[in-house]
Amino acid sequence: MEVQENSSTLEFQEYMIDLINKGSLSLMLSIGHRTGLFDTMVSLPSSTSKQIPLVSDLEDRLKKGINVLDIGCGNSRVMNMMANRFPLSRFTGYDISQEAIKNVQYKSLLTGNNNVDFTVKDVSKILDTQSKSIF
């Protein structure tokens, strides 16, 4: 029996993915507390986004057109937003979840992006010698 996809099905899929993401975040927070990571971080000085090094002239390079790869892209809202903002750049998203890729491909179609590609790919095998993409 084939299941027809409609907006309520996609909404439910997005809800479930969000639920799993929140559960994963809870697990990571628990690990951070149990291992003492957060206690160590408290003793470090604060950092701002200005202090974190970025690629020089990234926005200019994106405007001119570069290849961008997002590994573990999930729902990849950011990739679709960037694809809209920087139409000369090419965006590729890899995720191991077939459901996430199917969902983000649908969202990409809705936004009309033609400079973005989402692929189911096991990133543990990313050094595929047959791949011709350069990032």
N, C-alpha and C positions, 0 to 999 in steps of 0.2 A: 504494500500500500504506500503510495507516494503522498508525502505531506506537503500541502500547499503553504508557501510562506506568505504571510501578510504582516501588516504593521504590528499587530499584537504579538505575533510570534517573534518578530525581531526585537520588540520591546522586552519580551520575556527573556530572550537570549542575552540582551544587554544587561538586564537586571541580574541574571545568574552570573555572568562574567564579573559584574561589579561586586556581587556577594562573595565570589571566590577571591577576588583581589583584596577585599577587606579582610577576609579570613586569613589570607597570606600575610597581610600587613600585621595583623594581630600576632601571628606566629613569629614574625621577624622581630617585633617589639619584645615579645617574651624572651627570645634568644638573646637580644641585646641586653636586657636586664639581667638574665641569669649568668651571662658571661662577663658582666662587669663593663661592657663596652660603653654604656652611657655614663657610668661613673668616671671612666677615663676621659670621655669627651667633655664632661663638665669642667675639667681642669684645664682644657685647651682654650686659647683665645677665640673669640667669635670671628667668623669670616662673613664677608658680604659677597654678592655676585660680582662686584667690581674687583675684588681681590682674587677671585678664581680666574685663572688664565683662560682666555678664549682664543680661538683661531683669529689671527689678525685679519682685519678687513672681511670678516665672514659675510656680513650683509651685502657688501659690494660684490663679493664672489658669487653669492647666491643670486643676485640680480643679473649677473653676466651669464650664469649657468654653470653649475657643477653637479656632480653625482653625490647623492646623500643616501646613506644606508642606515636603517634602523633595525637593529637585531633585537628580536623579542618585541615586535611592534604592538602586539595585542590589538586593541581597538584603534590605535594610532590616530587619534583626533589631531594631534600636533602635525603629523605628516600631511594630512589633508589640508590643514590650515596653511602650512608652509607651501604646499603645492599651488594653492590659490594665490598666495602672495608673491611667489617667485616662479612664474610660468616658464622661464628659460632653464631652470634647474630640473634635474631628473631625480625623483625620489623612489627608493626601493625599500620595502619593508619585508622582513622575514619573521615568521613565527612558526612554532611547531604545531600550534593549534589550528586545525582545519576550520573549526567553527569560527574562531576569531578572524581568520583570513577571509572567510566567506562574508562575514558581517562587515568588515572594513572595505572589502571590494564593493559591496552594495552601497555603503556610505559614500565611497569615492564616485560611484556612478551618479548618485544624487547631487553631488557637488559639481559634477561636470569636469573633474580633473582628468586630463589626458597625459600628464607628466608624472604619474605615480603608478607603481606596480607593487602589488602585495602577493607574496608567494609563500606557500607552506614549505618550510625548509628547516631541517634539523641543523642548528648552527654548530653542533659538535662535528659536523662533516662539512664545514664551510670552506675548507681548503680543497674544494673540488677542482681538480686541474682542468676540467672541461669548461668551467665558467669563464666567460669572456668579459665579465663586468670588472671594472676597475674603480675602486673607491679611494 
